[in-house]
């Protein structure tokens, strides 16, 4: 896809992506071989939806950041996620 039509989304701490489990794409469950825990980075095109599972450390409050950047690294958006 041309630049601008896809954006990498990342769920991260201040220094690195966390680990998540991909569950579904566009409402359909992923095949077992595609549902593997890994770094929380996903390339998403306009109109696509994804479901992920993130397990926060028990008893530890932390701030995470959900970021959207262009494939060239230009920052488009960032939102803070506070996990209690």
mmCIF file of the N, C-alpha and C atoms, coordinates in Angstrom:
data_MODEL
# 
_entry.id   MODEL 
# 
loop_
_atom_site.group_PDB 
_atom_site.id 
_atom_site.type_symbol 
_atom_site.label_atom_id 
_atom_site.label_alt_id 
_atom_site.label_comp_id 
_atom_site.label_asym_id 
_atom_site.label_entity_id 
_atom_site.label_seq_id 
_atom_site.pdbx_PDB_ins_code 
_atom_site.Cartn_x 
_atom_site.Cartn_y 
_atom_site.Cartn_z 
_atom_site.occupancy 
_atom_site.B_iso_or_equiv 
_atom_site.pdbx_formal_charge 
_atom_site.auth_seq_id 
_atom_site.auth_comp_id 
_atom_site.auth_asym_id 
_atom_site.auth_atom_id 
_atom_site.pdbx_PDB_model_num 
ATOM 1   N N  . UNK A 1 1  ? 0.836   -1.184  0.000  1.00 0.00 ? 1  UNK A N  1 
ATOM 2   C CA . UNK A 1 1  ? 0.000   0.000   0.000  1.00 0.00 ? 1  UNK A CA 1 
ATOM 3   C C  . UNK A 1 1  ? 0.878   1.244   0.000  1.00 0.00 ? 1  UNK A C  1 
ATOM 4   N N  . UNK A 1 2  ? 0.459   2.282   -0.687 1.00 0.00 ? 2  UNK A N  1 
ATOM 5   C CA . UNK A 1 2  ? 1.241   3.514   -0.696 1.00 0.00 ? 2  UNK A CA 1 
ATOM 6   C C  . UNK A 1 2  ? 1.316   4.153   0.681  1.00 0.00 ? 2  UNK A C  1 
ATOM 7   N N  . UNK A 1 3  ? 2.379   4.949   0.891  1.00 0.00 ? 3  UNK A N  1 
ATOM 8   C CA . UNK A 1 3  ? 2.573   5.681   2.144  1.00 0.00 ? 3  UNK A CA 1 
ATOM 9   C C  . UNK A 1 3  ? 1.314   6.467   2.472  1.00 0.00 ? 3  UNK A C  1 
ATOM 10  N N  . UNK A 1 4  ? 0.909   6.473   3.749  1.00 0.00 ? 4  UNK A N  1 
ATOM 11  C CA . UNK A 1 4  ? -0.255  7.224   4.180  1.00 0.00 ? 4  UNK A CA 1 
ATOM 12  C C  . UNK A 1 4  ? -1.511  6.382   4.297  1.00 0.00 ? 4  UNK A C  1 
ATOM 13  N N  . UNK A 1 5  ? -1.562  5.224   3.649  1.00 0.00 ? 5  UNK A N  1 
ATOM 14  C CA . UNK A 1 5  ? -2.744  4.376   3.732  1.00 0.00 ? 5  UNK A CA 1 
ATOM 15  C C  . UNK A 1 5  ? -2.629  3.341   4.840  1.00 0.00 ? 5  UNK A C  1 
ATOM 16  N N  . UNK A 1 6  ? -1.456  3.145   5.359  1.00 0.00 ? 6  UNK A N  1 
ATOM 17  C CA . UNK A 1 6  ? -1.251  2.232   6.478  1.00 0.00 ? 6  UNK A CA 1 
ATOM 18  C C  . UNK A 1 6  ? -0.460  2.957   7.563  1.00 0.00 ? 6  UNK A C  1 
ATOM 19  N N  . UNK A 1 7  ? -0.759  2.635   8.804  1.00 0.00 ? 7  UNK A N  1 
ATOM 20  C CA . UNK A 1 7  ? -0.041  3.228   9.926  1.00 0.00 ? 7  UNK A CA 1 
ATOM 21  C C  . UNK A 1 7  ? 0.332   2.144   10.915 1.00 0.00 ? 7  UNK A C  1 
ATOM 22  N N  . UNK A 1 8  ? 1.612   2.048   11.283 1.00 0.00 ? 8  UNK A N  1 
ATOM 23  C CA . UNK A 1 8  ? 1.967   1.120   12.361 1.00 0.00 ? 8  UNK A CA 1 
ATOM 24  C C  . UNK A 1 8  ? 1.389   1.625   13.682 1.00 0.00 ? 8  UNK A C  1 
ATOM 25  N N  . UNK A 1 9  ? 0.732   0.749   14.417 1.00 0.00 ? 9  UNK A N  1 
ATOM 26  C CA . UNK A 1 9  ? 0.234   1.064   15.759 1.00 0.00 ? 9  UNK A CA 1 
ATOM 27  C C  . UNK A 1 9  ? 1.101   0.299   16.742 1.00 0.00 ? 9  UNK A C  1 
ATOM 28  N N  . UNK A 1 10 ? 1.477   0.971   17.823 1.00 0.00 ? 10 UNK A N  1 
ATOM 29  C CA . UNK A 1 10 ? 2.333   0.365   18.830 1.00 0.00 ? 10 UNK A CA 1 
ATOM 30  C C  . UNK A 1 10 ? 1.776   0.647   20.208 1.00 0.00 ? 10 UNK A C  1 
ATOM 31  N N  . UNK A 1 11 ? 1.726   -0.362  21.071 1.00 0.00 ? 11 UNK A N  1 
ATOM 32  C CA . UNK A 1 11 ? 1.414   -0.182  22.491 1.00 0.00 ? 11 UNK A CA 1 
ATOM 33  C C  . UNK A 1 11 ? 2.737   -0.378  23.216 1.00 0.00 ? 11 UNK A C  1 
ATOM 34  N N  . UNK A 1 12 ? 3.192   0.683   23.911 1.00 0.00 ? 12 UNK A N  1 
ATOM 35  C CA . UNK A 1 12 ? 4.551   0.644   24.441 1.00 0.00 ? 12 UNK A CA 1 
ATOM 36  C C  . UNK A 1 12 ? 4.666   1.304   25.806 1.00 0.00 ? 12 UNK A C  1 
ATOM 37  N N  . UNK A 1 13 ? 5.746   0.953   26.470 1.00 0.00 ? 13 UNK A N  1 
ATOM 38  C CA . UNK A 1 13 ? 6.166   1.689   27.658 1.00 0.00 ? 13 UNK A CA 1 
ATOM 39  C C  . UNK A 1 13 ? 6.921   2.915   27.134 1.00 0.00 ? 13 UNK A C  1 
ATOM 40  N N  . UNK A 1 14 ? 7.566   3.645   28.011 1.00 0.00 ? 14 UNK A N  1 
ATOM 41  C CA . UNK A 1 14 ? 8.356   4.799   27.569 1.00 0.00 ? 14 UNK A CA 1 
ATOM 42  C C  . UNK A 1 14 ? 9.538   4.378   26.705 1.00 0.00 ? 14 UNK A C  1 
ATOM 43  N N  . UNK A 1 15 ? 9.957   3.110   26.802 1.00 0.00 ? 15 UNK A N  1 
ATOM 44  C CA . UNK A 1 15 ? 11.172  2.698   26.104 1.00 0.00 ? 15 UNK A CA 1 
ATOM 45  C C  . UNK A 1 15 ? 10.999  1.615   25.034 1.00 0.00 ? 15 UNK A C  1 
ATOM 46  N N  . UNK A 1 16 ? 9.925   0.812   25.119 1.00 0.00 ? 16 UNK A N  1 
ATOM 47  C CA . UNK A 1 16 ? 9.807   -0.300  24.167 1.00 0.00 ? 16 UNK A CA 1 
ATOM 48  C C  . UNK A 1 16 ? 8.378   -0.821  24.100 1.00 0.00 ? 16 UNK A C  1 
ATOM 49  N N  . UNK A 1 17 ? 8.051   -1.543  23.007 1.00 0.00 ? 17 UNK A N  1 
ATOM 50  C CA . UNK A 1 17 ? 6.723   -2.142  22.920 1.00 0.00 ? 17 UNK A CA 1 
ATOM 51  C C  . UNK A 1 17 ? 6.510   -3.194  24.014 1.00 0.00 ? 17 UNK A C  1 
ATOM 52  N N  . UNK A 1 18 ? 5.271   -3.301  24.501 1.00 0.00 ? 18 UNK A N  1 
ATOM 53  C CA . UNK A 1 18 ? 4.917   -4.381  25.422 1.00 0.00 ? 18 UNK A CA 1 
ATOM 54  C C  . UNK A 1 18 ? 4.643   -5.622  24.584 1.00 0.00 ? 18 UNK A C  1 
ATOM 55  N N  . UNK A 1 19 ? 4.249   -6.705  25.229 1.00 0.00 ? 19 UNK A N  1 
ATOM 56  C CA . UNK A 1 19 ? 3.893   -7.939  24.531 1.00 0.00 ? 19 UNK A CA 1 
ATOM 57  C C  . UNK A 1 19 ? 2.381   -8.088  24.552 1.00 0.00 ? 19 UNK A C  1 
ATOM 58  N N  . UNK A 1 20 ? 1.803   -8.452  23.415 1.00 0.00 ? 20 UNK A N  1 
ATOM 59  C CA . UNK A 1 20 ? 0.363   -8.708  23.355 1.00 0.00 ? 20 UNK A CA 1 
ATOM 60  C C  . UNK A 1 20 ? 0.087   -9.951  22.539 1.00 0.00 ? 20 UNK A C  1 
ATOM 61  N N  . UNK A 1 21 ? -1.169  -10.391 22.574 1.00 0.00 ? 21 UNK A N  1 
ATOM 62  C CA . UNK A 1 21 ? -1.602  -11.575 21.842 1.00 0.00 ? 21 UNK A CA 1 
ATOM 63  C C  . UNK A 1 21 ? -2.646  -11.150 20.810 1.00 0.00 ? 21 UNK A C  1 
ATOM 64  N N  . UNK A 1 22 ? -2.356  -11.272 19.512 1.00 0.00 ? 22 UNK A N  1 
ATOM 65  C CA . UNK A 1 22 ? -3.362  -10.972 18.493 1.00 0.00 ? 22 UNK A CA 1 
ATOM 66  C C  . UNK A 1 22 ? -4.483  -12.015 18.556 1.00 0.00 ? 22 UNK A C  1 
ATOM 67  N N  . UNK A 1 23 ? -5.744  -11.534 18.546 1.00 0.00 ? 23 UNK A N  1 
ATOM 68  C CA . UNK A 1 23 ? -6.891  -12.438 18.653 1.00 0.00 ? 23 UNK A CA 1 
ATOM 69  C C  . UNK A 1 23 ? -7.752  -12.492 17.399 1.00 0.00 ? 23 UNK A C  1 
ATOM 70  N N  . UNK A 1 24 ? -8.005  -11.317 16.784 1.00 0.00 ? 24 UNK A N  1 
ATOM 71  C CA . UNK A 1 24 ? -8.934  -11.282 15.656 1.00 0.00 ? 24 UNK A CA 1 
ATOM 72  C C  . UNK A 1 24 ? -8.595  -10.131 14.715 1.00 0.00 ? 24 UNK A C  1 
ATOM 73  N N  . UNK A 1 25 ? -9.030  -10.283 13.464 1.00 0.00 ? 25 UNK A N  1 
ATOM 74  C CA . UNK A 1 25 ? -8.923  -9.225  12.461 1.00 0.00 ? 25 UNK A CA 1 
ATOM 75  C C  . UNK A 1 25 ? -10.280 -9.074  11.795 1.00 0.00 ? 25 UNK A C  1 
ATOM 76  N N  . UNK A 1 26 ? -10.787 -7.853  11.773 1.00 0.00 ? 26 UNK A N  1 
ATOM 77  C CA . UNK A 1 26 ? -12.085 -7.547  11.162 1.00 0.00 ? 26 UNK A CA 1 
ATOM 78  C C  . UNK A 1 26 ? -13.201 -8.453  11.682 1.00 0.00 ? 26 UNK A C  1 
ATOM 79  N N  . UNK A 1 27 ? -13.150 -8.774  12.978 1.00 0.00 ? 27 UNK A N  1 
ATOM 80  C CA . UNK A 1 27 ? -14.200 -9.558  13.625 1.00 0.00 ? 27 UNK A CA 1 
ATOM 81  C C  . UNK A 1 27 ? -14.057 -11.059 13.501 1.00 0.00 ? 27 UNK A C  1 
ATOM 82  N N  . UNK A 1 28 ? -13.069 -11.529 12.776 1.00 0.00 ? 28 UNK A N  1 
ATOM 83  C CA . UNK A 1 28 ? -12.866 -12.973 12.604 1.00 0.00 ? 28 UNK A CA 1 
ATOM 84  C C  . UNK A 1 28 ? -11.653 -13.420 13.415 1.00 0.00 ? 28 UNK A C  1 
ATOM 85  N N  . UNK A 1 29 ? -11.815 -14.502 14.175 1.00 0.00 ? 29 UNK A N  1 
ATOM 86  C CA . UNK A 1 29 ? -10.705 -15.030 14.980 1.00 0.00 ? 29 UNK A CA 1 
ATOM 87  C C  . UNK A 1 29 ? -9.540  -15.410 14.074 1.00 0.00 ? 29 UNK A C  1 
ATOM 88  N N  . UNK A 1 30 ? -8.338  -15.135 14.554 1.00 0.00 ? 30 UNK A N  1 
ATOM 89  C CA . UNK A 1 30 ? -7.138  -15.498 13.795 1.00 0.00 ? 30 UNK A CA 1 
ATOM 90  C C  . UNK A 1 30 ? -6.870  -16.996 13.895 1.00 0.00 ? 30 UNK A C  1 
ATOM 91  N N  . UNK A 1 31 ? -6.229  -17.545 12.880 1.00 0.00 ? 31 UNK A N  1 
ATOM 92  C CA . UNK A 1 31 ? -5.800  -18.938 12.929 1.00 0.00 ? 31 UNK A CA 1 
ATOM 93  C C  . UNK A 1 31 ? -4.734  -19.064 14.015 1.00 0.00 ? 31 UNK A C  1 
ATOM 94  N N  . UNK A 1 32 ? -4.638  -20.236 14.611 1.00 0.00 ? 32 UNK A N  1 
ATOM 95  C CA . UNK A 1 32 ? -3.731  -20.466 15.740 1.00 0.00 ? 32 UNK A CA 1 
ATOM 96  C C  . UNK A 1 32 ? -2.295  -20.038 15.442 1.00 0.00 ? 32 UNK A C  1 
ATOM 97  N N  . UNK A 1 33 ? -1.814  -20.284 14.228 1.00 0.00 ? 33 UNK A N  1 
ATOM 98  C CA . UNK A 1 33 ? -0.430  -19.928 13.909 1.00 0.00 ? 33 UNK A CA 1 
ATOM 99  C C  . UNK A 1 33 ? -0.210  -18.412 13.805 1.00 0.00 ? 33 UNK A C  1 
ATOM 100 N N  . UNK A 1 34 ? -1.283  -17.630 13.676 1.00 0.00 ? 34 UNK A N  1 
ATOM 101 C CA . UNK A 1 34 ? -1.165  -16.163 13.634 1.00 0.00 ? 34 UNK A CA 1 
ATOM 102 C C  . UNK A 1 34 ? -1.481  -15.523 14.983 1.00 0.00 ? 34 UNK A C  1 
ATOM 103 N N  . UNK A 1 35 ? -1.953  -16.303 15.935 1.00 0.00 ? 35 UNK A N  1 
ATOM 104 C CA . UNK A 1 35 ? -2.284  -15.807 17.278 1.00 0.00 ? 35 UNK A CA 1 
ATOM 105 C C  . UNK A 1 35 ? -1.170  -16.211 18.245 1.00 0.00 ? 35 UNK A C  1 
ATOM 106 N N  . UNK A 1 36 ? -0.059  -15.476 18.170 1.00 0.00 ? 36 UNK A N  1 
ATOM 107 C CA . UNK A 1 36 ? 1.148   -15.780 18.939 1.00 0.00 ? 36 UNK A CA 1 
ATOM 108 C C  . UNK A 1 36 ? 1.594   -14.514 19.658 1.00 0.00 ? 36 UNK A C  1 
ATOM 109 N N  . UNK A 1 37 ? 1.895   -14.621 20.958 1.00 0.00 ? 37 UNK A N  1 
ATOM 110 C CA . UNK A 1 37 ? 2.370   -13.457 21.711 1.00 0.00 ? 37 UNK A CA 1 
ATOM 111 C C  . UNK A 1 37 ? 3.638   -12.894 21.079 1.00 0.00 ? 37 UNK A C  1 
ATOM 112 N N  . UNK A 1 38 ? 3.684   -11.565 21.028 1.00 0.00 ? 38 UNK A N  1 
ATOM 113 C CA . UNK A 1 38 ? 4.856   -10.914 20.466 1.00 0.00 ? 38 UNK A CA 1 
ATOM 114 C C  . UNK A 1 38 ? 4.810   -9.425  20.733 1.00 0.00 ? 38 UNK A C  1 
ATOM 115 N N  . UNK A 1 39 ? 5.784   -8.692  20.201 1.00 0.00 ? 39 UNK A N  1 
ATOM 116 C CA . UNK A 1 39 ? 5.820   -7.249  20.415 1.00 0.00 ? 39 UNK A CA 1 
ATOM 117 C C  . UNK A 1 39 ? 4.538   -6.589  19.915 1.00 0.00 ? 39 UNK A C  1 
ATOM 118 N N  . UNK A 1 40 ? 4.064   -5.606  20.676 1.00 0.00 ? 40 UNK A N  1 
ATOM 119 C CA . UNK A 1 40 ? 2.797   -4.940  20.382 1.00 0.00 ? 40 UNK A CA 1 
ATOM 120 C C  . UNK A 1 40 ? 2.971   -3.899  19.281 1.00 0.00 ? 40 UNK A C  1 
ATOM 121 N N  . UNK A 1 41 ? 3.155   -4.386  18.061 1.00 0.00 ? 41 UNK A N  1 
ATOM 122 C CA . UNK A 1 41 ? 3.296   -3.537  16.877 1.00 0.00 ? 41 UNK A CA 1 
ATOM 123 C C  . UNK A 1 41 ? 2.433   -4.157  15.783 1.00 0.00 ? 41 UNK A C  1 
ATOM 124 N N  . UNK A 1 42 ? 1.564   -3.343  15.157 1.00 0.00 ? 42 UNK A N  1 
ATOM 125 C CA . UNK A 1 42 ? 0.700   -3.869  14.106 1.00 0.00 ? 42 UNK A CA 1 
ATOM 126 C C  . UNK A 1 42 ? 0.526   -2.812  13.020 1.00 0.00 ? 42 UNK A C  1 
ATOM 127 N N  . UNK A 1 43 ? 0.750   -3.182  11.777 1.00 0.00 ? 43 UNK A N  1 
ATOM 128 C CA . UNK A 1 43 ? 0.491   -2.316  10.642 1.00 0.00 ? 43 UNK A CA 1 
ATOM 129 C C  . UNK A 1 43 ? -1.002  -2.403  10.341 1.00 0.00 ? 43 UNK A C  1 
ATOM 130 N N  . UNK A 1 44 ? -1.700  -1.258  10.335 1.00 0.00 ? 44 UNK A N  1 
ATOM 131 C CA . UNK A 1 44 ? -3.151  -1.242  10.153 1.00 0.00 ? 44 UNK A CA 1 
ATOM 132 C C  . UNK A 1 44 ? -3.501  -0.297  9.016  1.00 0.00 ? 44 UNK A C  1 
ATOM 133 N N  . UNK A 1 45 ? -4.321  -0.788  8.065  1.00 0.00 ? 45 UNK A N  1 
ATOM 134 C CA . UNK A 1 45 ? -4.790  0.022   6.944  1.00 0.00 ? 45 UNK A CA 1 
ATOM 135 C C  . UNK A 1 45 ? -6.150  0.627   7.283  1.00 0.00 ? 45 UNK A C  1 
ATOM 136 N N  . UNK A 1 46 ? -6.527  1.622   6.536  1.00 0.00 ? 46 UNK A N  1 
ATOM 137 C CA . UNK A 1 46 ? -7.815  2.281   6.724  1.00 0.00 ? 46 UNK A CA 1 
ATOM 138 C C  . UNK A 1 46 ? -8.936  1.241   6.642  1.00 0.00 ? 46 UNK A C  1 
ATOM 139 N N  . UNK A 1 47 ? -9.835  1.236   7.639  1.00 0.00 ? 47 UNK A N  1 
ATOM 140 C CA . UNK A 1 47 ? -10.983 0.333   7.651  1.00 0.00 ? 47 UNK A CA 1 
ATOM 141 C C  . UNK A 1 47 ? -10.749 -1.002  8.327  1.00 0.00 ? 47 UNK A C  1 
ATOM 142 N N  . UNK A 1 48 ? -9.507  -1.350  8.638  1.00 0.00 ? 48 UNK A N  1 
ATOM 143 C CA . UNK A 1 48 ? -9.228  -2.610  9.318  1.00 0.00 ? 48 UNK A CA 1 
ATOM 144 C C  . UNK A 1 48 ? -9.437  -2.455  10.817 1.00 0.00 ? 48 UNK A C  1 
ATOM 145 N N  . UNK A 1 49 ? -9.862  -3.541  11.461 1.00 0.00 ? 49 UNK A N  1 
ATOM 146 C CA . UNK A 1 49 ? -9.946  -3.581  12.925 1.00 0.00 ? 49 UNK A CA 1 
ATOM 147 C C  . UNK A 1 49 ? -9.229  -4.834  13.422 1.00 0.00 ? 49 UNK A C  1 
ATOM 148 N N  . UNK A 1 50 ? -8.644  -4.725  14.599 1.00 0.00 ? 50 UNK A N  1 
ATOM 149 C CA . UNK A 1 50 ? -7.925  -5.844  15.210 1.00 0.00 ? 50 UNK A CA 1 
ATOM 150 C C  . UNK A 1 50 ? -8.292  -5.928  16.682 1.00 0.00 ? 50 UNK A C  1 
ATOM 151 N N  . UNK A 1 51 ? -8.236  -7.120  17.229 1.00 0.00 ? 51 UNK A N  1 
ATOM 152 C CA . UNK A 1 51 ? -8.415  -7.339  18.665 1.00 0.00 ? 51 UNK A CA 1 
ATOM 153 C C  . UNK A 1 51 ? -7.138  -7.974  19.201 1.00 0.00 ? 51 UNK A C  1 
ATOM 154 N N  . UNK A 1 52 ? -6.673  -7.436  20.350 1.00 0.00 ? 52 UNK A N  1 
ATOM 155 C CA . UNK A 1 52 ? -5.466  -7.937  21.000 1.00 0.00 ? 52 UNK A CA 1 
ATOM 156 C C  . UNK A 1 52 ? -5.742  -8.131  22.479 1.00 0.00 ? 52 UNK A C  1 
ATOM 157 N N  . UNK A 1 53 ? -4.973  -9.008  23.114 1.00 0.00 ? 53 UNK A N  1 
ATOM 158 C CA . UNK A 1 53 ? -5.041  -9.205  24.561 1.00 0.00 ? 53 UNK A CA 1 
ATOM 159 C C  . UNK A 1 53 ? -3.703  -8.773  25.148 1.00 0.00 ? 53 UNK A C  1 
ATOM 160 N N  . UNK A 1 54 ? -3.783  -7.917  26.178 1.00 0.00 ? 54 UNK A N  1 
ATOM 161 C CA . UNK A 1 54 ? -2.587  -7.475  26.885 1.00 0.00 ? 54 UNK A CA 1 
ATOM 162 C C  . UNK A 1 54 ? -2.757  -7.842  28.350 1.00 0.00 ? 54 UNK A C  1 
ATOM 163 N N  . UNK A 1 55 ? -1.769  -8.520  28.931 1.00 0.00 ? 55 UNK A N  1 
ATOM 164 C CA . UNK A 1 55 ? -1.798  -8.873  30.347 1.00 0.00 ? 55 UNK A CA 1 
ATOM 165 C C  . UNK A 1 55 ? -0.879  -7.943  31.111 1.00 0.00 ? 55 UNK A C  1 
ATOM 166 N N  . UNK A 1 56 ? -1.480  -7.096  31.951 1.00 0.00 ? 56 UNK A N  1 
ATOM 167 C CA . UNK A 1 56 ? -0.692  -6.160  32.751 1.00 0.00 ? 56 UNK A CA 1 
ATOM 168 C C  . UNK A 1 56 ? -0.093  -6.874  33.954 1.00 0.00 ? 56 UNK A C  1 
ATOM 169 N N  . UNK A 1 57 ? 1.082   -6.441  34.384 1.00 0.00 ? 57 UNK A N  1 
ATOM 170 C CA . UNK A 1 57 ? 1.669   -7.015  35.599 1.00 0.00 ? 57 UNK A CA 1 
ATOM 171 C C  . UNK A 1 57 ? 0.728   -6.773  36.790 1.00 0.00 ? 57 UNK A C  1 
ATOM 172 N N  . UNK A 1 58 ? 0.523   -7.774  37.612 1.00 0.00 ? 58 UNK A N  1 
ATOM 173 C CA . UNK A 1 58 ? -0.393  -7.693  38.748 1.00 0.00 ? 58 UNK A CA 1 
ATOM 174 C C  . UNK A 1 58 ? 0.171   -6.759  39.813 1.00 0.00 ? 58 UNK A C  1 
ATOM 175 N N  . UNK A 1 59 ? -0.701  -5.888  40.336 1.00 0.00 ? 59 UNK A N  1 
ATOM 176 C CA . UNK A 1 59 ? -0.334  -5.024  41.452 1.00 0.00 ? 59 UNK A CA 1 
ATOM 177 C C  . UNK A 1 59 ? 0.626   -3.904  41.112 1.00 0.00 ? 59 UNK A C  1 
ATOM 178 N N  . UNK A 1 60 ? 0.766   -3.607  39.838 1.00 0.00 ? 60 UNK A N  1 
ATOM 179 C CA . UNK A 1 60 ? 1.709   -2.556  39.455 1.00 0.00 ? 60 UNK A CA 1 
ATOM 180 C C  . UNK A 1 60 ? 1.052   -1.583  38.491 1.00 0.00 ? 60 UNK A C  1 
ATOM 181 N N  . UNK A 1 61 ? 0.893   -0.340  38.921 1.00 0.00 ? 61 UNK A N  1 
ATOM 182 C CA . UNK A 1 61 ? 0.343   0.687   38.043 1.00 0.00 ? 61 UNK A CA 1 
ATOM 183 C C  . UNK A 1 61 ? 1.414   1.076   37.034 1.00 0.00 ? 61 UNK A C  1 
ATOM 184 N N  . UNK A 1 62 ? 0.989   1.279   35.784 1.00 0.00 ? 62 UNK A N  1 
ATOM 185 C CA . UNK A 1 62 ? 1.947   1.708   34.776 1.00 0.00 ? 62 UNK A CA 1 
ATOM 186 C C  . UNK A 1 62 ? 1.252   2.509   33.693 1.00 0.00 ? 62 UNK A C  1 
ATOM 187 N N  . UNK A 1 63 ? 2.003   3.375   33.079 1.00 0.00 ? 63 UNK A N  1 
ATOM 188 C CA . UNK A 1 63 ? 1.506   4.146   31.943 1.00 0.00 ? 63 UNK A CA 1 
ATOM 189 C C  . UNK A 1 63 ? 2.048   3.530   30.664 1.00 0.00 ? 63 UNK A C  1 
ATOM 190 N N  . UNK A 1 64 ? 1.160   3.321   29.722 1.00 0.00 ? 64 UNK A N  1 
ATOM 191 C CA . UNK A 1 64 ? 1.535   2.844   28.399 1.00 0.00 ? 64 UNK A CA 1 
ATOM 192 C C  . UNK A 1 64 ? 1.128   3.900   27.388 1.00 0.00 ? 64 UNK A C  1 
ATOM 193 N N  . UNK A 1 65 ? 1.655   3.783   26.201 1.00 0.00 ? 65 UNK A N  1 
ATOM 194 C CA . UNK A 1 65 ? 1.350   4.733   25.141 1.00 0.00 ? 65 UNK A CA 1 
ATOM 195 C C  . UNK A 1 65 ? 0.918   3.973   23.895 1.00 0.00 ? 65 UNK A C  1 
ATOM 196 N N  . UNK A 1 66 ? -0.223  4.362   23.330 1.00 0.00 ? 66 UNK A N  1 
ATOM 197 C CA . UNK A 1 66 ? -0.681  3.814   22.059 1.00 0.00 ? 66 UNK A CA 1 
ATOM 198 C C  . UNK A 1 66 ? -0.310  4.843   20.999 1.00 0.00 ? 66 UNK A C  1 
ATOM 199 N N  . UNK A 1 67 ? 0.544   4.457   20.079 1.00 0.00 ? 67 UNK A N  1 
ATOM 200 C CA . UNK A 1 67 ? 1.072   5.387   19.086 1.00 0.00 ? 67 UNK A CA 1 
ATOM 201 C C  . UNK A 1 67 ? 0.682   4.976   17.676 1.00 0.00 ? 67 UNK A C  1 
ATOM 202 N N  . UNK A 1 68 ? 0.508   5.983   16.824 1.00 0.00 ? 68 UNK A N  1 
ATOM 203 C CA . UNK A 1 68 ? 0.307   5.778   15.392 1.00 0.00 ? 68 UNK A CA 1 
ATOM 204 C C  . UNK A 1 68 ? 1.341   6.627   14.661 1.00 0.00 ? 68 UNK A C  1 
ATOM 205 N N  . UNK A 1 69 ? 2.125   5.980   13.839 1.00 0.00 ? 69 UNK A N  1 
ATOM 206 C CA . UNK A 1 69 ? 3.146   6.675   13.043 1.00 0.00 ? 69 UNK A CA 1 
ATOM 207 C C  . UNK A 1 69 ? 3.028   6.214   11.596 1.00 0.00 ? 69 UNK A C  1 
ATOM 208 N N  . UNK A 1 70 ? 3.506   7.038   10.697 1.00 0.00 ? 70 UNK A N  1 
ATOM 209 C CA . UNK A 1 70 ? 3.558   6.614   9.299  1.00 0.00 ? 70 UNK A CA 1 
ATOM 210 C C  . UNK A 1 70 ? 4.651   5.557   9.170  1.00 0.00 ? 70 UNK A C  1 
ATOM 211 N N  . UNK A 1 71 ? 4.657   4.834   8.061  1.00 0.00 ? 71 UNK A N  1 
ATOM 212 C CA . UNK A 1 71 ? 5.702   3.834   7.865  1.00 0.00 ? 71 UNK A CA 1 
ATOM 213 C C  . UNK A 1 71 ? 7.073   4.495   7.758  1.00 0.00 ? 71 UNK A C  1 
ATOM 214 N N  . UNK A 1 72 ? 7.115   5.801   7.478  1.00 0.00 ? 72 UNK A N  1 
ATOM 215 C CA . UNK A 1 72 ? 8.363   6.544   7.449  1.00 0.00 ? 72 UNK A CA 1 
ATOM 216 C C  . UNK A 1 72 ? 8.772   7.074   8.809  1.00 0.00 ? 72 UNK A C  1 
ATOM 217 N N  . UNK A 1 73 ? 7.933   6.838   9.845  1.00 0.00 ? 73 UNK A N  1 
ATOM 218 C CA . UNK A 1 73 ? 8.263   7.243   11.209 1.00 0.00 ? 73 UNK A CA 1 
ATOM 219 C C  . UNK A 1 73 ? 7.631   8.542   11.675 1.00 0.00 ? 73 UNK A C  1 
ATOM 220 N N  . UNK A 1 74 ? 6.886   9.247   10.791 1.00 0.00 ? 74 UNK A N  1 
ATOM 221 C CA . UNK A 1 74 ? 6.237   10.500  11.196 1.00 0.00 ? 74 UNK A CA 1 
ATOM 222 C C  . UNK A 1 74 ? 5.133   10.209  12.199 1.00 0.00 ? 74 UNK A C  1 
ATOM 223 N N  . UNK A 1 75 ? 5.139   10.948  13.288 1.00 0.00 ? 75 UNK A N  1 
ATOM 224 C CA . UNK A 1 75 ? 4.183   10.747  14.369 1.00 0.00 ? 75 UNK A CA 1 
ATOM 225 C C  . UNK A 1 75 ? 2.835   11.344  13.984 1.00 0.00 ? 75 UNK A C  1 
ATOM 226 N N  . UNK A 1 76 ? 1.753   10.551  14.081 1.00 0.00 ? 76 UNK A N  1 
ATOM 227 C CA . UNK A 1 76 ? 0.408   11.021  13.774 1.00 0.00 ? 76 UNK A CA 1 
ATOM 228 C C  . UNK A 1 76 ? -0.427  11.216  15.041 1.00 0.00 ? 76 UNK A C  1 
ATOM 229 N N  . UNK A 1 77 ? -0.303  10.321  16.000 1.00 0.00 ? 77 UNK A N  1 
ATOM 230 C CA . UNK A 1 77 ? -1.114  10.418  17.215 1.00 0.00 ? 77 UNK A CA 1 
ATOM 231 C C  . UNK A 1 77 ? -0.487  9.577   18.316 1.00 0.00 ? 77 UNK A C  1 
ATOM 232 N N  . UNK A 1 78 ? -0.775  9.975   19.566 1.00 0.00 ? 78 UNK A N  1 
ATOM 233 C CA . UNK A 1 78 ? -0.343  9.200   20.727 1.00 0.00 ? 78 UNK A CA 1 
ATOM 234 C C  . UNK A 1 78 ? -1.395  9.380   21.808 1.00 0.00 ? 78 UNK A C  1 
ATOM 235 N N  . UNK A 1 79 ? -1.756  8.293   22.471 1.00 0.00 ? 79 UNK A N  1 
ATOM 236 C CA . UNK A 1 79 ? -2.691  8.341   23.596 1.00 0.00 ? 79 UNK A CA 1 
ATOM 237 C C  . UNK A 1 79 ? -2.130  7.572   24.769 1.00 0.00 ? 79 UNK A C  1 
ATOM 238 N N  . UNK A 1 80 ? -2.329  8.124   25.948 1.00 0.00 ? 80 UNK A N  1 
ATOM 239 C CA . UNK A 1 80 ? -1.830  7.454   27.163 1.00 0.00 ? 80 UNK A CA 1 
ATOM 240 C C  . UNK A 1 80 ? -2.868  6.457   27.657 1.00 0.00 ? 80 UNK A C  1 
ATOM 241 N N  . UNK A 1 81 ? -2.389  5.287   28.043 1.00 0.00 ? 81 UNK A N  1 
ATOM 242 C CA . UNK A 1 81 ? -3.217  4.234   28.623 1.00 0.00 ? 81 UNK A CA 1 
ATOM 243 C C  . UNK A 1 81 ? -2.674  3.983   30.036 1.00 0.00 ? 81 UNK A C  1 
ATOM 244 N N  . UNK A 1 82 ? -3.498  4.213   31.048 1.00 0.00 ? 82 UNK A N  1 
ATOM 245 C CA . UNK A 1 82 ? -3.060  3.994   32.424 1.00 0.00 ? 82 UNK A CA 1 
ATOM 246 C C  . UNK A 1 82 ? -3.621  2.658   32.908 1.00 0.00 ? 82 UNK A C  1 
ATOM 247 N N  . UNK A 1 83 ? -2.735  1.748   33.277 1.00 0.00 ? 83 UNK A N  1 
ATOM 248 C CA . UNK A 1 83 ? -3.118  0.412   33.733 1.00 0.00 ? 83 UNK A CA 1 
ATOM 249 C C  . UNK A 1 83 ? -2.970  0.402   35.254 1.00 0.00 ? 83 UNK A C  1 
ATOM 250 N N  . UNK A 1 84 ? -4.071  0.087   35.940 1.00 0.00 ? 84 UNK A N  1 
ATOM 251 C CA . UNK A 1 84 ? -4.046  0.053   37.420 1.00 0.00 ? 84 UNK A CA 1 
ATOM 252 C C  . UNK A 1 84 ? -4.069  -1.371  37.905 1.00 0.00 ? 84 UNK A C  1 
# 
